[in-house]
Amino acid sequence: MAAQVEGDGSVTDQVLQAYRTSIDNIDAALVFMLAERFKITQAVGRYKAETGLPPADPGREAQQIARLRALAVDANLDPEFSEKFLRFIIDEVIRHHQAAQN
């Protein structure tokens, strides 16, 4: 079956739709995994605030970036992308930890 473009600009193609369904499922899993990760990091932020620890831990961040870059290589994923993704998450976590300190 050839792909067809509908009047609203959507594409109807069974193969493409199957791929998109898989992508949608993966995106949903990513959102739930990120939500779980942020629940934990919020608890870490509260703990750091209660114990007087600094919001950021550059040593831990460097370890995590190196670990994820290596995992990305093993998974055939661009390590630069994985580092940018993790850096975005880390920056958001630090922002939350700073807010918990205040």
Biopython code that builds the backbone (N, CA, C, O; Angstrom):
import numpy as np
from Bio.PDB.StructureBuilder import StructureBuilder

atoms = [
    (1, "MET", "N", (0.839, -1.175, 0.000)),
    (1, "MET", "CA", (0.000, 0.000, 0.000)),
    (1, "MET", "C", (0.886, 1.240, 0.000)),
    (1, "MET", "O", (1.772, 1.368, 0.845)),
    (2, "ALA", "N", (0.662, 2.125, -0.911)),
    (2, "ALA", "CA", (1.421, 3.365, -0.997)),
    (2, "ALA", "C", (0.896, 4.349, 0.031)),
    (2, "ALA", "O", (-0.289, 4.359, 0.366)),
    (3, "ALA", "N", (1.803, 5.172, 0.521)),
    (3, "ALA", "CA", (1.411, 6.200, 1.473)),
    (3, "ALA", "C", (0.526, 7.220, 0.776)),
    (3, "ALA", "O", (0.733, 7.558, -0.390)),
    (4, "GLN", "N", (-0.460, 7.700, 1.514)),
    (4, "GLN", "CA", (-1.347, 8.728, 1.000)),
    (4, "GLN", "C", (-1.388, 9.875, 1.993)),
    (4, "GLN", "O", (-1.392, 9.670, 3.206)),
    (5, "VAL", "N", (-1.417, 11.082, 1.457)),
    (5, "VAL", "CA", (-1.533, 12.265, 2.305)),
    (5, "VAL", "C", (-2.986, 12.698, 2.285)),
    (5, "VAL", "O", (-3.575, 12.947, 1.233)),
    (6, "GLU", "N", (-3.548, 12.779, 3.496)),
    (6, "GLU", "CA", (-4.951, 13.153, 3.635)),
    (6, "GLU", "C", (-5.088, 14.672, 3.554)),
    (6, "GLU", "O", (-4.089, 15.392, 3.546)),
    (7, "GLY", "N", (-6.309, 15.143, 3.495)),
    (7, "GLY", "CA", (-6.597, 16.567, 3.412)),
    (7, "GLY", "C", (-6.069, 17.366, 4.593)),
    (7, "GLY", "O", (-5.751, 18.547, 4.451)),
    (8, "ASP", "N", (-5.973, 16.729, 5.770)),
    (8, "ASP", "CA", (-5.468, 17.448, 6.952)),
    (8, "ASP", "C", (-3.944, 17.367, 7.067)),
    (8, "ASP", "O", (-3.366, 17.828, 8.050)),
    (9, "GLY", "N", (-3.298, 16.777, 6.054)),
    (9, "GLY", "CA", (-1.840, 16.676, 6.049)),
    (9, "GLY", "C", (-1.303, 15.418, 6.693)),
    (9, "GLY", "O", (-0.096, 15.179, 6.649)),
    (10, "SER", "N", (-2.171, 14.596, 7.296)),
    (10, "SER", "CA", (-1.705, 13.365, 7.911)),
    (10, "SER", "C", (-1.409, 12.323, 6.832)),
    (10, "SER", "O", (-1.994, 12.343, 5.749)),
    (11, "VAL", "N", (-0.497, 11.425, 7.149)),
    (11, "VAL", "CA", (-0.088, 10.385, 6.210)),
    (11, "VAL", "C", (-0.719, 9.077, 6.642)),
    (11, "VAL", "O", (-0.659, 8.700, 7.813)),
    (12, "THR", "N", (-1.327, 8.387, 5.680)),
    (12, "THR", "CA", (-1.884, 7.072, 5.977)),
    (12, "THR", "C", (-1.009, 6.022, 5.302)),
    (12, "THR", "O", (-0.931, 5.943, 4.076)),
    (13, "ASP", "N", (-0.375, 5.245, 6.111)),
    (13, "ASP", "CA", (0.499, 4.182, 5.640)),
    (13, "ASP", "C", (0.609, 3.203, 6.805)),
    (13, "ASP", "O", (1.006, 3.600, 7.901)),
    (14, "GLN", "N", (0.268, 1.940, 6.594)),
    (14, "GLN", "CA", (0.224, 0.972, 7.690)),
    (14, "GLN", "C", (1.602, 0.737, 8.302)),
    (14, "GLN", "O", (1.719, 0.621, 9.522)),
    (15, "VAL", "N", (2.631, 0.665, 7.489)),
    (15, "VAL", "CA", (3.981, 0.441, 8.006)),
    (15, "VAL", "C", (4.422, 1.643, 8.839)),
    (15, "VAL", "O", (4.924, 1.491, 9.952)),
    (16, "LEU", "N", (4.226, 2.829, 8.287)),
    (16, "LEU", "CA", (4.585, 4.047, 9.012)),
    (16, "LEU", "C", (3.793, 4.147, 10.308)),
    (16, "LEU", "O", (4.344, 4.527, 11.341)),
    (17, "GLN", "N", (2.523, 3.815, 10.267)),
    (17, "GLN", "CA", (1.694, 3.884, 11.474)),
    (17, "GLN", "C", (2.190, 2.911, 12.540)),
    (17, "GLN", "O", (2.171, 3.234, 13.728)),
    (18, "ALA", "N", (2.633, 1.728, 12.129)),
    (18, "ALA", "CA", (3.170, 0.760, 13.094)),
    (18, "ALA", "C", (4.430, 1.311, 13.759)),
    (18, "ALA", "O", (4.598, 1.185, 14.972)),
    (19, "TYR", "N", (5.309, 1.916, 12.976)),
    (19, "TYR", "CA", (6.503, 2.545, 13.548)),
    (19, "TYR", "C", (6.110, 3.651, 14.535)),
    (19, "TYR", "O", (6.659, 3.751, 15.632)),
    (20, "ARG", "N", (5.166, 4.458, 14.123)),
    (20, "ARG", "CA", (4.743, 5.571, 14.980)),
    (20, "ARG", "C", (4.109, 5.088, 16.274)),
    (20, "ARG", "O", (4.291, 5.704, 17.324)),
    (21, "THR", "N", (3.374, 4.000, 16.207)),
    (21, "THR", "CA", (2.793, 3.429, 17.423)),
    (21, "THR", "C", (3.893, 2.988, 18.381)),
    (21, "THR", "O", (3.798, 3.213, 19.587)),
    (22, "SER", "N", (4.931, 2.363, 17.845)),
    (22, "SER", "CA", (6.064, 1.956, 18.687)),
    (22, "SER", "C", (6.760, 3.170, 19.287)),
    (22, "SER", "O", (7.115, 3.164, 20.466)),
    (23, "ILE", "N", (6.955, 4.211, 18.482)),
    (23, "ILE", "CA", (7.577, 5.437, 18.980)),
    (23, "ILE", "C", (6.719, 6.042, 20.083)),
    (23, "ILE", "O", (7.248, 6.475, 21.107)),
    (24, "ASP", "N", (5.406, 6.079, 19.892)),
    (24, "ASP", "CA", (4.500, 6.611, 20.915)),
    (24, "ASP", "C", (4.619, 5.832, 22.218)),
    (24, "ASP", "O", (4.621, 6.423, 23.298)),
    (25, "ASN", "N", (4.718, 4.516, 22.122)),
    (25, "ASN", "CA", (4.864, 3.675, 23.313)),
    (25, "ASN", "C", (6.183, 3.963, 24.025)),
    (25, "ASN", "O", (6.227, 4.050, 25.252)),
    (26, "ILE", "N", (7.240, 4.107, 23.258)),
    (26, "ILE", "CA", (8.552, 4.411, 23.844)),
    (26, "ILE", "C", (8.528, 5.787, 24.507)),
    (26, "ILE", "O", (9.052, 5.957, 25.608)),
    (27, "ASP", "N", (7.919, 6.768, 23.838)),
    (27, "ASP", "CA", (7.814, 8.106, 24.428)),
    (27, "ASP", "C", (7.065, 8.068, 25.752)),
    (27, "ASP", "O", (7.461, 8.729, 26.712)),
    (28, "ALA", "N", (5.997, 7.307, 25.806)),
    (28, "ALA", "CA", (5.227, 7.183, 27.053)),
    (28, "ALA", "C", (6.094, 6.559, 28.150)),
    (28, "ALA", "O", (6.078, 7.015, 29.293)),
    (29, "ALA", "N", (6.839, 5.528, 27.802)),
    (29, "ALA", "CA", (7.719, 4.885, 28.783)),
    (29, "ALA", "C", (8.782, 5.868, 29.274)),
    (29, "ALA", "O", (9.091, 5.905, 30.465)),
    (30, "LEU", "N", (9.339, 6.662, 28.363)),
    (30, "LEU", "CA", (10.338, 7.667, 28.753)),
    (30, "LEU", "C", (9.751, 8.674, 29.742)),
    (30, "LEU", "O", (10.401, 9.026, 30.726)),
    (31, "VAL", "N", (8.545, 9.131, 29.488)),
    (31, "VAL", "CA", (7.908, 10.110, 30.378)),
    (31, "VAL", "C", (7.722, 9.503, 31.770)),
    (31, "VAL", "O", (8.007, 10.158, 32.773)),
    (32, "PHE", "N", (7.251, 8.271, 31.837)),
    (32, "PHE", "CA", (7.049, 7.640, 33.140)),
    (32, "PHE", "C", (8.381, 7.383, 33.843)),
    (32, "PHE", "O", (8.464, 7.517, 35.064)),
    (33, "MET", "N", (9.418, 7.017, 33.102)),
    (33, "MET", "CA", (10.737, 6.800, 33.691)),
    (33, "MET", "C", (11.305, 8.124, 34.219)),
    (33, "MET", "O", (11.876, 8.167, 35.308)),
    (34, "LEU", "N", (11.146, 9.197, 33.446)),
    (34, "LEU", "CA", (11.613, 10.505, 33.913)),
    (34, "LEU", "C", (10.847, 10.955, 35.154)),
    (34, "LEU", "O", (11.433, 11.526, 36.074)),
    (35, "ALA", "N", (9.546, 10.700, 35.183)),
    (35, "ALA", "CA", (8.752, 11.058, 36.361)),
    (35, "ALA", "C", (9.267, 10.319, 37.585)),
    (35, "ALA", "O", (9.396, 10.910, 38.657)),
    (36, "GLU", "N", (9.559, 9.044, 37.438)),
    (36, "GLU", "CA", (10.090, 8.253, 38.562)),
    (36, "GLU", "C", (11.458, 8.769, 38.980)),
    (36, "GLU", "O", (11.751, 8.871, 40.172)),
    (37, "ARG", "N", (12.292, 9.092, 38.002)),
    (37, "ARG", "CA", (13.629, 9.610, 38.305)),
    (37, "ARG", "C", (13.516, 10.919, 39.093)),
    (37, "ARG", "O", (14.238, 11.121, 40.070)),
    (38, "PHE", "N", (12.614, 11.802, 38.671)),
    (38, "PHE", "CA", (12.475, 13.084, 39.359)),
    (38, "PHE", "C", (11.866, 12.924, 40.750)),
    (38, "PHE", "O", (12.156, 13.737, 41.627)),
    (39, "LYS", "N", (11.047, 11.925, 40.982)),
    (39, "LYS", "CA", (10.560, 11.660, 42.348)),
    (39, "LYS", "C", (11.749, 11.371, 43.261)),
    (39, "LYS", "O", (11.825, 11.877, 44.380)),
    (40, "ILE", "N", (12.671, 10.552, 42.768)),
    (40, "ILE", "CA", (13.847, 10.188, 43.566)),
    (40, "ILE", "C", (14.755, 11.406, 43.770)),
    (40, "ILE", "O", (15.218, 11.662, 44.882)),
    (41, "THR", "N", (15.005, 12.156, 42.687)),
    (41, "THR", "CA", (15.912, 13.293, 42.827)),
    (41, "THR", "C", (15.305, 14.388, 43.702)),
    (41, "THR", "O", (16.041, 15.140, 44.341)),
    (42, "GLN", "N", (13.983, 14.490, 43.742)),
    (42, "GLN", "CA", (13.365, 15.451, 44.654)),
    (42, "GLN", "C", (13.604, 15.032, 46.104)),
    (42, "GLN", "O", (13.834, 15.877, 46.969)),
    (43, "ALA", "N", (13.550, 13.729, 46.364)),
    (43, "ALA", "CA", (13.860, 13.228, 47.705)),
    (43, "ALA", "C", (15.325, 13.511, 48.044)),
    (43, "ALA", "O", (15.643, 13.875, 49.176)),
    (44, "VAL", "N", (16.202, 13.344, 47.074)),
    (44, "VAL", "CA", (17.619, 13.666, 47.279)),
    (44, "VAL", "C", (17.765, 15.152, 47.599)),
    (44, "VAL", "O", (18.523, 15.518, 48.497)),
    (45, "GLY", "N", (17.054, 16.003, 46.881)),
    (45, "GLY", "CA", (17.113, 17.445, 47.130)),
    (45, "GLY", "C", (16.671, 17.802, 48.527)),
    (45, "GLY", "O", (17.295, 18.635, 49.184)),
    (46, "ARG", "N", (15.590, 17.176, 48.994)),
    (46, "ARG", "CA", (15.121, 17.424, 50.360)),
    (46, "ARG", "C", (16.179, 16.974, 51.374)),
    (46, "ARG", "O", (16.459, 17.674, 52.348)),
    (47, "TYR", "N", (16.761, 15.791, 51.129)),
    (47, "TYR", "CA", (17.788, 15.264, 52.023)),
    (47, "TYR", "C", (18.992, 16.205, 52.067)),
    (47, "TYR", "O", (19.513, 16.504, 53.141)),
    (48, "LYS", "N", (19.432, 16.671, 50.889)),
    (48, "LYS", "CA", (20.562, 17.599, 50.854)),
    (48, "LYS", "C", (20.241, 18.877, 51.607)),
    (48, "LYS", "O", (21.093, 19.397, 52.326)),
    (49, "ALA", "N", (19.023, 19.395, 51.456)),
    (49, "ALA", "CA", (18.630, 20.623, 52.153)),
    (49, "ALA", "C", (18.632, 20.405, 53.659)),
    (49, "ALA", "O", (19.095, 21.262, 54.412)),
    (50, "GLU", "N", (18.115, 19.259, 54.102)),
    (50, "GLU", "CA", (18.035, 18.958, 55.534)),
    (50, "GLU", "C", (19.413, 18.771, 56.156)),
    (50, "GLU", "O", (19.620, 19.102, 57.323)),
    (51, "THR", "N", (20.351, 18.243, 55.384)),
    (51, "THR", "CA", (21.674, 17.918, 55.926)),
    (51, "THR", "C", (22.734, 18.961, 55.585)),
    (51, "THR", "O", (23.897, 18.817, 55.962)),
    (52, "GLY", "N", (22.326, 20.015, 54.868)),
    (52, "GLY", "CA", (23.262, 21.079, 54.545)),
    (52, "GLY", "C", (24.231, 20.758, 53.424)),
    (52, "GLY", "O", (25.251, 21.430, 53.274)),
    (53, "LEU", "N", (23.928, 19.748, 52.642)),
    (53, "LEU", "CA", (24.791, 19.417, 51.505)),
    (53, "LEU", "C", (24.516, 20.358, 50.343)),
    (53, "LEU", "O", (23.397, 20.852, 50.205)),
    (54, "PRO", "N", (25.505, 20.612, 49.513)),
    (54, "PRO", "CA", (25.291, 21.521, 48.381)),
    (54, "PRO", "C", (24.349, 20.902, 47.342)),
    (54, "PRO", "O", (24.288, 19.680, 47.207)),
    (55, "PRO", "N", (23.617, 21.747, 46.612)),
    (55, "PRO", "CA", (22.672, 21.244, 45.601)),
    (55, "PRO", "C", (23.352, 20.484, 44.460)),
    (55, "PRO", "O", (22.789, 19.533, 43.920)),
    (56, "ALA", "N", (24.559, 20.906, 44.099)),
    (56, "ALA", "CA", (25.263, 20.272, 42.976)),
    (56, "ALA", "C", (26.419, 19.435, 43.501)),
    (56, "ALA", "O", (26.996, 19.725, 44.549)),
    (57, "ASP", "N", (26.741, 18.392, 42.749)),
    (57, "ASP", "CA", (27.876, 17.520, 43.067)),
    (57, "ASP", "C", (28.632, 17.286, 41.758)),
    (57, "ASP", "O", (28.385, 16.298, 41.066)),
    (58, "PRO", "N", (29.555, 18.196, 41.417)),
    (58, "PRO", "CA", (30.244, 18.096, 40.129)),
    (58, "PRO", "C", (30.959, 16.768, 39.896)),
    (58, "PRO", "O", (31.018, 16.285, 38.765)),
    (59, "GLY", "N", (31.502, 16.176, 40.957)),
    (59, "GLY", "CA", (32.171, 14.872, 40.805)),
    (59, "GLY", "C", (31.200, 13.795, 40.375)),
    (59, "GLY", "O", (31.485, 13.023, 39.460)),
    (60, "ARG", "N", (30.048, 13.739, 41.035)),
    (60, "ARG", "CA", (29.005, 12.770, 40.678)),
    (60, "ARG", "C", (28.513, 13.014, 39.260)),
    (60, "ARG", "O", (28.296, 12.070, 38.501)),
    (61, "GLU", "N", (28.334, 14.297, 38.901)),
    (61, "GLU", "CA", (27.864, 14.626, 37.552)),
    (61, "GLU", "C", (28.851, 14.122, 36.504)),
    (61, "GLU", "O", (28.446, 13.542, 35.496)),
    (62, "ALA", "N", (30.133, 14.337, 36.735)),
    (62, "ALA", "CA", (31.153, 13.877, 35.781)),
    (62, "ALA", "C", (31.137, 12.362, 35.657)),
    (62, "ALA", "O", (31.261, 11.826, 34.555)),
    (63, "GLN", "N", (30.985, 11.664, 36.787)),
    (63, "GLN", "CA", (30.910, 10.197, 36.755)),
    (63, "GLN", "C", (29.705, 9.728, 35.945)),
    (63, "GLN", "O", (29.815, 8.816, 35.126)),
    (64, "GLN", "N", (28.558, 10.357, 36.178)),
    (64, "GLN", "CA", (27.343, 9.973, 35.474)),
    (64, "GLN", "C", (27.454, 10.230, 33.971)),
    (64, "GLN", "O", (27.026, 9.409, 33.160)),
    (65, "ILE", "N", (28.025, 11.365, 33.612)),
    (65, "ILE", "CA", (28.182, 11.674, 32.192)),
    (65, "ILE", "C", (29.101, 10.657, 31.530)),
    (65, "ILE", "O", (28.795, 10.158, 30.447)),
    (66, "ALA", "N", (30.224, 10.346, 32.172)),
    (66, "ALA", "CA", (31.143, 9.349, 31.613)),
    (66, "ALA", "C", (30.451, 7.990, 31.492)),
    (66, "ALA", "O", (30.599, 7.299, 30.484)),
    (67, "ARG", "N", (29.698, 7.614, 32.522)),
    (67, "ARG", "CA", (28.994, 6.317, 32.499)),
    (67, "ARG", "C", (27.972, 6.269, 31.376)),
    (67, "ARG", "O", (27.893, 5.278, 30.650)),
    (68, "LEU", "N", (27.186, 7.333, 31.225)),
    (68, "LEU", "CA", (26.170, 7.336, 30.173)),
    (68, "LEU", "C", (26.774, 7.428, 28.780)),
    (68, "LEU", "O", (26.225, 6.865, 27.833)),
    (69, "ARG", "N", (27.888, 8.123, 28.640)),
    (69, "ARG", "CA", (28.564, 8.158, 27.331)),
    (69, "ARG", "C", (29.015, 6.751, 26.945)),
    (69, "ARG", "O", (28.873, 6.350, 25.790)),
    (70, "ALA", "N", (29.559, 5.999, 27.906)),
    (70, "ALA", "CA", (29.996, 4.623, 27.629)),
    (70, "ALA", "C", (28.794, 3.737, 27.288)),
    (70, "ALA", "O", (28.863, 2.927, 26.363)),
    (71, "LEU", "N", (27.705, 3.888, 28.024)),
    (71, "LEU", "CA", (26.496, 3.122, 27.715)),
    (71, "LEU", "C", (25.974, 3.463, 26.324)),
    (71, "LEU", "O", (25.523, 2.585, 25.588)),
    (72, "ALA", "N", (26.040, 4.742, 25.971)),
    (72, "ALA", "CA", (25.577, 5.168, 24.644)),
    (72, "ALA", "C", (26.400, 4.505, 23.549)),
    (72, "ALA", "O", (25.852, 4.048, 22.546)),
    (73, "VAL", "N", (27.703, 4.452, 23.737)),
    (73, "VAL", "CA", (28.564, 3.790, 22.747)),
    (73, "VAL", "C", (28.155, 2.326, 22.617)),
    (73, "VAL", "O", (28.026, 1.808, 21.507)),
    (74, "ASP", "N", (27.953, 1.663, 23.750)),
    (74, "ASP", "CA", (27.541, 0.252, 23.729)),
    (74, "ASP", "C", (26.197, 0.060, 23.033)),
    (74, "ASP", "O", (25.954, -0.977, 22.415)),
    (75, "ALA", "N", (25.326, 1.064, 23.135)),
    (75, "ALA", "CA", (23.979, 0.970, 22.557)),
    (75, "ALA", "C", (23.911, 1.539, 21.138)),
    (75, "ALA", "O", (22.832, 1.629, 20.554)),
    (76, "ASN", "N", (25.062, 1.921, 20.587)),
    (76, "ASN", "CA", (25.106, 2.538, 19.255)),
    (76, "ASN", "C", (24.288, 3.826, 19.196)),
    (76, "ASN", "O", (23.603, 4.106, 18.212)),
    (77, "LEU", "N", (24.378, 4.597, 20.273)),
    (77, "LEU", "CA", (23.722, 5.901, 20.354)),
    (77, "LEU", "C", (24.826, 6.957, 20.401)),
    (77, "LEU", "O", (25.873, 6.730, 21.008)),
    (78, "ASP", "N", (24.609, 8.072, 19.785)),
    (78, "ASP", "CA", (25.594, 9.143, 19.775)),
    (78, "ASP", "C", (25.887, 9.589, 21.209)),
    (78, "ASP", "O", (24.986, 10.081, 21.888)),
    (79, "PRO", "N", (27.133, 9.428, 21.686)),
    (79, "PRO", "CA", (27.445, 9.821, 23.061)),
    (79, "PRO", "C", (27.282, 11.319, 23.303)),
    (79, "PRO", "O", (26.989, 11.731, 24.425)),
    (80, "GLU", "N", (27.468, 12.135, 22.272)),
    (80, "GLU", "CA", (27.245, 13.573, 22.420)),
    (80, "GLU", "C", (25.776, 13.848, 22.750)),
    (80, "GLU", "O", (25.464, 14.669, 23.611)),
    (81, "PHE", "N", (24.886, 13.149, 22.052)),
    (81, "PHE", "CA", (23.457, 13.298, 22.328)),
    (81, "PHE", "C", (23.149, 12.863, 23.752)),
    (81, "PHE", "O", (22.430, 13.559, 24.469)),
    (82, "SER", "N", (23.682, 11.721, 24.170)),
    (82, "SER", "CA", (23.388, 11.226, 25.519)),
    (82, "SER", "C", (23.894, 12.197, 26.575)),
    (82, "SER", "O", (23.248, 12.388, 27.604)),
    (83, "GLU", "N", (25.048, 12.813, 26.326)),
    (83, "GLU", "CA", (25.574, 13.781, 27.290)),
    (83, "GLU", "C", (24.687, 15.023, 27.348)),
    (83, "GLU", "O", (24.403, 15.526, 28.435)),
    (84, "LYS", "N", (24.253, 15.517, 26.206)),
    (84, "LYS", "CA", (23.368, 16.689, 26.186)),
    (84, "LYS", "C", (22.060, 16.390, 26.914)),
    (84, "LYS", "O", (21.545, 17.218, 27.664)),
    (85, "PHE", "N", (21.538, 15.193, 26.677)),
    (85, "PHE", "CA", (20.288, 14.785, 27.323)),
    (85, "PHE", "C", (20.471, 14.723, 28.835)),
    (85, "PHE", "O", (19.656, 15.256, 29.588)),
    (86, "LEU", "N", (21.552, 14.066, 29.278)),
    (86, "LEU", "CA", (21.802, 13.953, 30.714)),
    (86, "LEU", "C", (22.100, 15.319, 31.323)),
    (86, "LEU", "O", (21.660, 15.605, 32.437)),
    (87, "ARG", "N", (22.833, 16.158, 30.616)),
    (87, "ARG", "CA", (23.136, 17.499, 31.134)),
    (87, "ARG", "C", (21.853, 18.296, 31.352)),
    (87, "ARG", "O", (21.719, 19.014, 32.343)),
    (88, "PHE", "N", (20.910, 18.164, 30.414)),
    (88, "PHE", "CA", (19.616, 18.834, 30.562)),
    (88, "PHE", "C", (18.916, 18.360, 31.843)),
    (88, "PHE", "O", (18.389, 19.170, 32.605)),
    (89, "ILE", "N", (18.917, 17.055, 32.068)),
    (89, "ILE", "CA", (18.280, 16.492, 33.263)),
    (89, "ILE", "C", (19.006, 16.953, 34.523)),
    (89, "ILE", "O", (18.370, 17.374, 35.490)),
    (90, "ILE", "N", (20.331, 16.876, 34.514)),
    (90, "ILE", "CA", (21.110, 17.286, 35.686)),
    (90, "ILE", "C", (20.846, 18.747, 36.019)),
    (90, "ILE", "O", (20.653, 19.093, 37.184)),
    (91, "ASP", "N", (20.837, 19.600, 35.010)),
    (91, "ASP", "CA", (20.593, 21.025, 35.253)),
    (91, "ASP", "C", (19.219, 21.248, 35.887)),
    (91, "ASP", "O", (19.070, 22.090, 36.772)),
    (92, "GLU", "N", (18.239, 20.508, 35.441)),
    (92, "GLU", "CA", (16.892, 20.626, 36.015)),
    (92, "GLU", "C", (16.877, 20.120, 37.457)),
    (92, "GLU", "O", (16.232, 20.721, 38.317)),
    (93, "VAL", "N", (17.575, 19.032, 37.725)),
    (93, "VAL", "CA", (17.654, 18.489, 39.085)),
    (93, "VAL", "C", (18.323, 19.504, 40.009)),
    (93, "VAL", "O", (17.849, 19.751, 41.118)),
    (94, "ILE", "N", (19.421, 20.087, 39.548)),
    (94, "ILE", "CA", (20.119, 21.084, 40.373)),
    (94, "ILE", "C", (19.200, 22.268, 40.661)),
    (94, "ILE", "O", (19.176, 22.781, 41.780)),
    (95, "ARG", "N", (18.453, 22.695, 39.666)),
    (95, "ARG", "CA", (17.503, 23.789, 39.871)),
    (95, "ARG", "C", (16.502, 23.433, 40.970)),
    (95, "ARG", "O", (16.186, 24.266, 41.819)),
    (96, "HIS", "N", (16.004, 22.193, 40.952)),
    (96, "HIS", "CA", (15.071, 21.737, 41.998)),
    (96, "HIS", "C", (15.760, 21.693, 43.358)),
    (96, "HIS", "O", (15.174, 22.077, 44.371)),
    (97, "HIS", "N", (17.017, 21.217, 43.375)),
    (97, "HIS", "CA", (17.744, 21.136, 44.636)),
    (97, "HIS", "C", (18.002, 22.529, 45.203)),
    (97, "HIS", "O", (17.925, 22.735, 46.414)),
    (98, "GLN", "N", (18.309, 23.481, 44.330)),
    (98, "GLN", "CA", (18.500, 24.850, 44.802)),
    (98, "GLN", "C", (17.207, 25.414, 45.382)),
    (98, "GLN", "O", (17.232, 26.120, 46.390)),
    (99, "ALA", "N", (16.083, 25.105, 44.749)),
    (99, "ALA", "CA", (14.795, 25.562, 45.264)),
    (99, "ALA", "C", (14.510, 24.942, 46.626)),
    (99, "ALA", "O", (13.955, 25.605, 47.502)),
    (100, "ALA", "N", (14.879, 23.693, 46.814)),
    (100, "ALA", "CA", (14.671, 23.015, 48.102)),
    (100, "ALA", "C", (15.518, 23.644, 49.193)),
    (100, "ALA", "O", (15.130, 23.639, 50.361)),
    (101, "GLN", "N", (16.671, 24.185, 48.822)),
    (101, "GLN", "CA", (17.564, 24.822, 49.796)),
    (101, "GLN", "C", (16.952, 26.123, 50.316)),
    (101, "GLN", "O", (17.216, 26.526, 51.449)),
    (102, "ASN", "N", (16.139, 26.775, 49.492)),
    (102, "ASN", "CA", (15.579, 28.087, 49.864)),
    (102, "ASN", "C", (14.322, 27.969, 50.706)),
    (102, "ASN", "O", (13.740, 28.983, 51.093)),
]
sb = StructureBuilder()
sb.init_structure("model")
sb.init_model(0)
sb.init_chain("A")
sb.init_seg("    ")
for serial, (resi, resn, name, xyz) in enumerate(atoms, 1):
    if name == "N":
        sb.init_residue(resn, " ", resi, " ")
    sb.init_atom(name, np.array(xyz, "f"), 0.0, 1.0, " ", f" {name:<3s}", serial, name[0])
structure = sb.get_structure()
